[in-house]
């Protein structure tokens, strides 16, 4: 099979997901949330934001997905750079909740 034919076949397979209404996508994302949301990219909601551009916009712009974050930390000393990076990531997570 040539490349164009493969691309066309792939497009036919994934196109129904690309045509989902944003509100339906957001409902799916909401029900896909784990009991303890974390910022791992393999876990919802971040994993859904990596599907395609439309899903990224829908997921990142849906504030109910960003009202909770589960952090598990060991009580060890971290330098200020690590703590500053952590604080900025936490702020980014919760800033999506106030849109």
HUFENHU-V670677 format. One record per backbone hydrogen bond with DSSP energy under -0.5 kcal/mol. CO is the residue of the C=O (numbers start at 1). NH is the residue of the N-H. Records with the same first field share a line. If there is no record, write none. Layout:
# HUFENHU-V670677
CO=NH, NH
This chain:
# HUFENHU-V670677
2=6
3=7
4=8
5=9
6=10
7=11
8=12
9=13
10=14
11=15
14=17, 18
15=19
17=20
21=25
22=26
23=27
24=28
25=29
26=30
27=31
28=32
30=33
37=70
40=43
43=46, 47
44=34
45=49
47=50
48=51
52=56
53=57
54=58
55=59
56=60
57=61
59=62
61=63
62=65
63=66
64=67
69=71
71=73
74=76
79=83
80=84
81=85
82=86
83=87
84=88
85=89
86=90
87=91
88=92
89=93
90=94
91=95
92=96
93=96
94=97
95=98
96=99
